[in-house]
Amino acid sequence: MSEIRGKARHRRRRTALVAGVPVALAAAGVMAYGAVFGMFGADARPEAGAASAPAWATEAADGFASVDALGQNGTYGGRGGRTVTVRTLAELERYATAPEPYVVVVAGTIDVSPKGREIKVASDKTIVGSGTSGHIVGGGFFLGQGVHNVIIRNLTIRDSYEGVWNDKDHDWDAVQMDGAHHVWIDHNDLRHMADGLIDSRKDTTYVTVSWNRLSNNNKTFGIGWTPNVTADLTIHHNWFRETEQRNPSTDNAAHAHLYNNYLQDDPGTDISSSYGNYARGKTRMVLEHSYFQGVRNPVIKDATAALVQRGNLFSGTSGRNESGGTAFDPRAYYPYTPDRASDVPALVKAGAGPRASLGTASARAAAGTLDVAKDGSAPYTSVQKAVDAVPAGNRSRVVIRIAPGTYRETVRIPANKPFVTLQGTGASRKDTVIVQGNASGTPKPDGSGTYGTAGSATVAVEADDFQARNLTVSNDFDEARNQQLSGHQAVALRTAADRVVLDGVIVTGDQDTLLLDTAAKDRTGRVYVTNSYVVGNVDFVFGRATAVVDRSVLTLKKRWDGTSAGYVTAPSTPAGRKGFLITRSTVNGDVAAGSFHLGRPWHAGGDVTLDPQTTVRQSTLGAGVKAAPWTDMGGFSWREDRFAEYRNTGPGAGAAHRDRPQLTDAQAAEQENADWLGDWTP
């Protein structure tokens, strides 16, 4: 809009790029199996040649599997190798045992023969199910001595059970690891095997087991089978349900970090738990923010083990619940942000197991939360990376929790990612700041011109049902230092969507701070701003949206040269729709008396069909507001559009006269919040 006037044998996880992506973080790409695997064609065979790797194939592990050690930089599986699809046991074995890196996609059910056979897996492999269709029946996988950099994801591995509950004759596991390292077992459904679901044995280390469903089994997850105390494992967001023992049993682990797991034992079933998490031998275990429901002996330890508990919840449990000793700080090895234990059952039920269309990051989004921390203590270090992890077509609320800090970046929430909340986690809305300094006339880095007003936004919201809470969005473009630029409009927050809530935020800038727009002229875009501050000087609330600013503060700010002159609103409302309603709010600031207009009509592009509207009612107006608070713009008279007040107070308020129209009580009754928001209740 134009202006009118670590430890010795570990290295800490890196933040630098390794082979093209940060190995320390789970990638933000979605695991879009349906679309990706369609590229092979219905009858394609692996012999048909390589396919370009889908986005999820670049994802890397978190937890101990992400640590650089033993000559391996994190765990990323077959990334960089060919992507092949397999449908038979022979094909699966061919690529699983190959010396080269492969991303092996299991499309359909593979029956293992003879029953109980464990398919050997070589290093540098990703073995992943196609959607929820990838099943391994009657057998499992074996990772032997020295095998490393293996990912097993999104598979159902089941049914090698031979009819003997405490079977000592058939060592048939879903996944067995003997002396392997850097392994990520993620988003699988493991159940009903003759022996263990997961056995991590003989000094296997740098393992992360995450977001799996483990059920209907006796000896579920065993760790140990060694006198050495060298193994490091992270076990998080797994759902243990109807499993009797080893949930897990951890023997002689140097570092066992268990968090956000859900252990559930329902009454009246055929399987009853004998114990939950067990720290054996010389294990050092940190167990935190997990949820135990109905489990007998939920947490037990040997006298020689160290087990630190924090933040766990126990419901209907009985028997031993133990802790003691000094363990370790997981953050000395990798960043992580645990969910609250009270949220774990819902999160894990929603997100664990094979996914039809999601990778790990996106499954967390489907489960409801993504965490951002600038210092690397959360899975994402930028807000945009977390937004990227939200699955396209998302249909439920995803809260992106942003730790205190200043995030200098631009953020865009695209139209295909609705129901996103950006929420600061600090004590104050000032603690979490998203800021950038682009203006309309700022040249783009790629030389393709300037940003333009809309493109200058620090945060751009194009998706419906967006919310922002407890944070600051800022555009700190420096007008004084950039007088040579043509175009000083600098948007902090732009919305072009419907049902947008801004609650407890600060939106701050100079000219054109808050652009409340719609996706198109004929589209509805309702915005509700409450308990918030909007700061600026020229047209700092503008656009064609239908917006309510309720119980908030509009702060008048001096211009770059210290002068006081400005306009609060510049609506460009289409005819027949509601514009801006400012109610029960305050308009003030450290500016000269009588220097600001409440608004002026913006007929964008000279559009004579527009009917701009601002109503300011039952608000407190500071002395900076002019006695004649409305003015013309671009040759269009405010008198021909819709500008009015109702029962305002304060030194900037005034009685009704020709330059200050007031609503009657009857008119005011038709200009309430509900009249603006219609069938939507924020």
N, C-alpha and C positions, 0 to 999 in steps of 0.2 A: 504494500500500500504506500503510495507516495506521500511524502511529508509536505505539509503546507508550511510552513515555517519549521653335628653328628659323631656319629660313633666312628671307631677306627676302621671297621670292616664295612661300613656303609658310606655312601655319599648321599647328601641331601638331594631330594628330587629337584631337577632342573626346571627353570622356567624358560630356558632357551629352546629353540626348535631342534628337534632331533628327527631326521628324515622327513621333515616337512610339517610336523605337527608337534604340539607340546606333549611329550610323553607323560608329563606329570598330571595331565588332566584328561578326563573322559571327554572325547570330542563332542561338539554340540550338534553334529549332524544326526538326522533321523535315520532310523533303520527301516527304510521304506521298502519292505520286501516285495509287496505286490507289484509296484511299479518297476523296481529294479530287476526282479527276476523275469519280468515279462520280456526283457531284451533277449533272453535266450530262445524264446519261442517254445511252443507246447511240446515239441518233440526233440528239442535240442539235446545233444549228448555232450559230455565233457570233451570228447575228441574234436568237437567242432572248433576249438580254439579258445583263446583268451577273450574275456570280456573286460570292459573297463570296470574298475573297482567301484562298487557303490559307496555312498557316503559313510555308512556305518563301518565299512572295512578299514577305515583309517582310525577308528576309535582305539584308544589305549586304556590300559587298566589304571585303577586308582589303588590306594592302600600300599601294602608292602610289595605287590607285584609291579608297582611303578618305580621302585627304588633302583637306582643305578648301582649294580654290584656284580661281581663274578664275570666281568667283561660284557654284561648285558645292560643296555640302557632302557630300562622299563620293559613293559610287555605289550607288544602290538601285533603278535601273531604273524599271519601271512601277508601283512600290508606290503604292497609293492610287488607281490607275486601275482600270478594269474588267478582269476576267479573262475572256478569250475563248478558245475552242478552235477551231483551224483544221485543215483536212484537205486543202485544195487550195492550189495556187500563188496563185490569185486572192485567196483569203481571207487567206493569209499576207501578200501584198503590201498588201492593204487596210489591215491593222492595223499592219504594220511601218512604213508610210509616213505613218500618221495623225499629226496634230499633237498629239493628246491622249496622256496616259500610258496604256499598256496592258500587261497581263501576257498574253502571247500563248503559248498552249499548243499545241505541234505534236503532234497525235495521229495517228501513222501516217507513211507514206512519202510525201514530196512530190517528184515528178520535175520538175526545172527545165527549162523549154523557152523559148527555144533553149538548147542545152547551153552551159555556161559563164556564163550570166547571173548577175550578182550583184545580189541583192535589196537595194534601198536601205532603210536603216533610219534613222528619225528619232529625235530625242532622247526620253528618258524612256520607254524600252521594256525590258521583260524578255521575251526570247524563249527558251522552255524546252521541252524534250521531255517528253512524257508517259511516265514510266517510261523504258524503253529503246526505246520504239517510235518516237520522233521522229527521222526520217531526212530529210536534204536531199540529194538525189542529182543529180549533174551540174551543180551550181551552188553559190553561196555567198552571203555578205552583204557589203555595202559601206556603210561609215560615212564620210561626206564631211566637208568643212570645217565646223567648228563643232558637229557632232553630239556630243552629250554625254549622260552618264548612261544608258548602255546596258549591259545584262547579256545575255550569250548563254551558256546553260547546258544541260547534259544532252542535247545533240544529237549525232547522228552526221552529219557532213558529209563526203561522199565522192564519188569516181568522176567527176571531170571530166577525167581523164587521156585524152589523145588519141593515145597510142602512141609519143610521142617523149620520151625520158627527159630530155634537156636542152632542153625546149621553150622556144623564144624567140618563138613566134608566138601563143601563147594565154595571156594574162595572167589566168588563171582561178584565183582563190584561194578557200579556204574562208571566210576572213575577211580583208577588206582595209580598212584604216583610213587615210584621208588627211586629216590635220588635225583628227582627233577628239580628245576628251578625256573622261576619267572613263569607262573601259570595263572591264568585268569579263568575262573569258572563262574559264569554269569547268566542269569535269566533262564535257568533250566528247570525242568520238572523231573525230579529223580525219585523213583518209588519202586517198591515191591521187588527188591533184589534178594538173591540168596545170601549175600554177605553184606558188605557195606554199600552205602550210597556213594560216599567219598572216603577213600583211605589215602592219607598223606603220610608216607612212610620213609624210613631210612634216609633222614636228613633232607628230605624235600623242603625247599625254602623259597621265600619271596613269592608267596601265594596269596591271591585275593579270591575269596568266595563271596559273591554278592547277588542279591535279588533272586535267589533260587527258592523253589518249593521242594521240601524234603518231607516225604510222608510214607505212611503204611510200611514201616520197616522196623527191624529190631536193632541191629548194629549200624547206626546211621552214619556217623562221621567220626572216624578215628584219626588221631594225629600222634605220631611217635614211632614205635618199633625201632628205637635207637637209644644207646646210652649217651650219645652226644647231645649237647644243648646248643644247637645252632639254628634251628628252624624259626623262621619269621613268617607269620600269617596274619592277614586281616580278614575278618568274617563279619559281614554287615548286611542288614536288610534281607535276611533269609527267614523263611517261614517254616518252622519245624512243627509238624502237626501229625499226631498219632504215630509217634516214634518212641520206642521204649528206652533205648540207652544210646550213649555216645552222641550227645546233642550240642556240641561235640565233646569227646573225651580227648584232652590235650596233654600229652606226656612229653616232658623234657623239651618244651619249646622255649627258645630264648626270648621271643617276643610274640605273644598271642594277643591281638587286639580284637575284641568282640564288641560290636555296638549295633544298636537299632535292630536287633533280631527279635522275632516274635515266636515264642515257644508256647504251643497250645496243646492242652490235653483235655479233650471233652469227656465228661462223665458218661458212663453207660455204653462205652464202645468196647470192642474186642481187644484194644491195645491200651495199656496203661504205662505211663512213664515210670521208670525206676529212678532216673535222675536227669537233670538238665545239663548245665555246663559244669565240666569237671576239669580242674587243674591238677595234674598228676606230676609226680617226680619233682624235677627242678624247674618246672614251668614258671615263667613270669607272665601273668595275664592281667590285662586291663579289660574290665567288663562294664560297659556303661550304656545307659539310656535304652535298655532292652525291656521287653514286656513279657512276663511269665504268667500264663493263665492256666490254673488247675494242675500245675506240674508238681509232682512229688520230688522232694529234695532238689529244689530248683538250682542251687549253686553249691558245689562241694569242692573241697580242696584237700590234698595231702598236706601233712605237716611240713614237708620239705618244699612245698610250692608257695609262691607269692601270688596273691589274687587281690586286686584293688577293685572295689565296686564303687560306682557313682551314678546316681540318677536313674536307677532301675525301678520298675514298678512290678509288684507281685499281687495277683488277684486269685484268691482261692487256692493258693499253694500250701504245701505242708512239708514238714520234715526239715532237713538241713538247709540252711541258707548262710553260707560262710564267706569270710574274707579275712585277709591278714597279710602282713608283709609289705615290702616295697617293690613295685614293679618297674615301670618306665613311663616316659611321656611319648605317646605316639607322634606328637607334632615335631619331635626331634628327627623324625624320618620322613613324614609327608603331611601335607595339610588335609584337614577334613573338618566338616561341620556336622555334628550329630543332630538329628531331629529329636524333638521332645519325646520321651518315652510314651506319654499319653497319646501321641499321634501315631505311634508305630503300628498298632493293629490295622488301622485303616490304610496307612501308607503301604504296608507290606502286602495286605490282601489285594490292593489295587494294582501294585506294581511288580510283584514277584512272579517268576515263571516266564514261559515263552510269551512273546508279544507278537501280535499280528503285524504291527507296523512301527515298532518303536525300538530304538537303541537304549542304552543305559541312561544317558542323560535325558532322553525324551520320556522314558518310563518314569523317571523321577518326576518329570513334569506332569505326566498323567496321574501320578500319585499325589500331586498337589503342591510341591515346593521345589524351588531351585535356590541355591545359596551363592551369593557373590561377596567376595572380600578382596579388597585391593592388595592386601599383604600376602595373598596366596593361601590363606587358611581355610578357604572354601573351594569347591570345585571350579568356580568361575572367578576370574579376576576382573572382568568387565561386565557391565550390565548387558551390552549387546550380545555377548557370547551366551548369556543365559537366555535372552530372548530367542536367539537362534535355536536353542535346544527345545523350545516349546513346539510340539508337533503341529504341523499344518492341519487346519480343520479341527483344532482342539475344541472340545465341547464342555469342559468343566474348568472351574477356577484354578489357575496356576499362580501361586504367590512367589514372586521373585524377591527373596529377602536379601537386602543390601546392607552390609555391615557399614559402620561409620567410616567415613573417609571422603576424599574428593576424587571423583571419577571424571577426568577430563576426556570426554568422548561425546559423540553424537549417538543417539539411540533411536531406532525406528521399530515400531511394532506394526508389522504389515497387516493388511486387511484379513489375511487368512489365519491369523492367530488371535482369536477373540478370547475373552475371559482371562486376561493377564492383569495381575496386580503388581506394581512396583511398590515395595514397602521398605522403608528404612527401619533398621533395627536398633538405632540409637535411642537414648533417653529423650532427645529433642529432634525436632524436624530440621534443626540446623546441623545435626551431626553427619548426615548423609547428603552429599551435594553432587549432583550431576551438572557439569558445566562445560560449555564450549563458547567460542567467541567469534562465530561467523556472522557476517552481515549480508544484506542483499547484494551489495556491491563487491563482496570479497571474492577474488578469483579462486576458482576451484584448482586443486593441485594438479589435475590432469590437463589443464589448459583448455577445458571445454566451455569456458565462459564463467559467469559468476553464479552464485548460489540462488539469487532471487529471494524475495521475502519468505515464501513458504519453505524454501530449501535451506534457509539459514537456521532453522529450528534446532535447538539442542536436543529436544525430545519430540519426536513426531509420532502421533498416535493415529493409526489408520484402521484399527480393529475395534469392533463393537465391544461393549461390556468391559471396557478398560477401567482400572482404578489406580490411583496413586495416593499413597498414605505416608505421612511422617517422614518427609524428605524435602529437599530443596532442588528446584530446577532453575538454572541460571544461564543467561547469556551475558558474558562479560566483555562484549565487543567495546573497544576503547575508541569512542568518537573523537576525543581530543587528539589522539595520535593518528587518526585515519581520516583527517579532513579532506585528503586528496581523493578519497573514494566517492563515487557517485552511488548513493544508496546506503543509508545508515540504518535502515530498518533491520532489527536484530531480534528474532523471535526466540524466546526461551522454550515455550511449550506450544505445540500446534496439535489440535485435535481435529480430526476429520472422520468422525465416527458417531455412533448412537449409543446412548446409555453410558456416558462417561462420568465417573465420580472422581473428584479431586477433594480429598478430605485430610485436613491437617498438614497442608503443604505450604511451601513458600515458592512463588513463581516470580522471579525478579529479573529485571532488565532496564532498558531505557525506552526506546521507541519500539512499539509493536511487541510488547512482552508476551501477551497471551492471545494466540490466534485460535478462536473457537469457530471452526469451520464445519462443513459437511463434505461427504465424499463426492457429491455433485449437487448442482443447484436444485434438482428435483428430489434430493434425498433428505430425509430427516436426520438431524444430528442434535440430540439432547445432551446437555452437560449440567451436572449439579456440582457446584463448588461450595464447600462448607468448611467452617473452622480454619480458614486459610488466609494467607496474605498474598496479594498481587501488587507488585511494585513497578512503577514506571513513570513516564512523563508524556509521551505523545501517543495517543490512540492505543493505550497499553492494554485494553481489552477490546478486541475487534473481531469481525467475521460475521458469517451468516447463520451460525448455529442458534438453536433455541436453548438459552442458558439461564440458569438461576444461580446467582451469587448470594448465598445465605449465611448470615452470622459470620461474616468475614471482614477483612480490612483491606481497603484499596489505598495503598500508600502513594502519595504524591511525591515525586522526586524532582529535584532541580536538574536543569539541562547540563550538558557537559561543560558549558562555559560559566556555570554558576547562576544563570538566570532562571527565573520562575515563569514558566508559560507552558501550558499543555492541555491535553484532552484525555479524559478517562476512557470513554467508550467511543467506538466508531462501528456501529452495527451496519451490516449490509443484508438485512433480512429480506428474503423473498416475500412477495405479496401473499397474504392469506396465512402466514405463519407467525409464530411468536418470536421475538428477538431476545433482548437481554432484560432480565428482571433482577434488580439489586434490592435485597430486602433484609431488614434487621442487621444491617452492616454499618461500617464506619468508613468515611472517606476523609482522610486527613494526611498531613505530612509537613515536613520542615521546608515550607515554601512561602513565598510572599502572599499576603492576603489578596484575595480576589484575583488569582492568577490562573486558575484552572477551570475549564468548562467540564461539565459532566458528560457531554457527548456532542457528536455531530454525525450527520448522515453520510455514510460511505456508499455511494452508488458505483460499485466496482466496475471499471471499464465504461463508465457513463451509462450504465444500464438504467433506463427510465422505468422499468417494470418493478424495480425493487421498492420496498416499503419499510425502510429501516425503523427499528423500534428499540428504545430504552425506557424502562420505567424504574425510578428510584423511589422506594417507599419505606417508611418506618425505619429510616436510617439516620445516623448522626453525621452531619456534614461539618467539616472543619472550616476554619476561616479562609483557607486557600481556595474555596469554591466561589466562583463569580456570582454576583447577584442576578445576572442574566446567564443561566448556566448552560444554555444550548446555543449552538452556532451553526452557520452554514458550512458546506464543504464542496469544493469542486463545481460550483455553480448551482448546487442543489440546496434548496431552502429547508431548514429543519422544520419549519412550520407546515410544510406539505407532507411530512412524515409523522412518526408517532413518538413523541417525546413528552414525558409527564412525570410528576412527582405526587407523593401522597404522604402526608403527615410526617415529614422529616423534621428533625430537630438539630440544634447546634448552631454555632455562629455563622455557618455557611448556608443555613436554611432561610427561607423567606416565604412571605405570603403570596397568594395567587395574584398574578397580574398578567398582562399581555405577553411578557417575555418569560413567564414562569407558570405554565399551565399546571393545574392540580386536578387529580382525579376526584370525582364525587365518590361518596360512599358506595353507591350502586356500581359505579365503574370499577372501584377498587375491589369489590367483591368478585369481580370477574378477572382479576389479575392477581391471583394467588399462585403459590407454587404448583398446586395440582393442575391449574389451567395451563401451565407451561409444560409440565411433565407428562400429562395425560395418563395412560395406562401403566406407566412406569413408576414404581416406588423405590427410590435409591436405598 
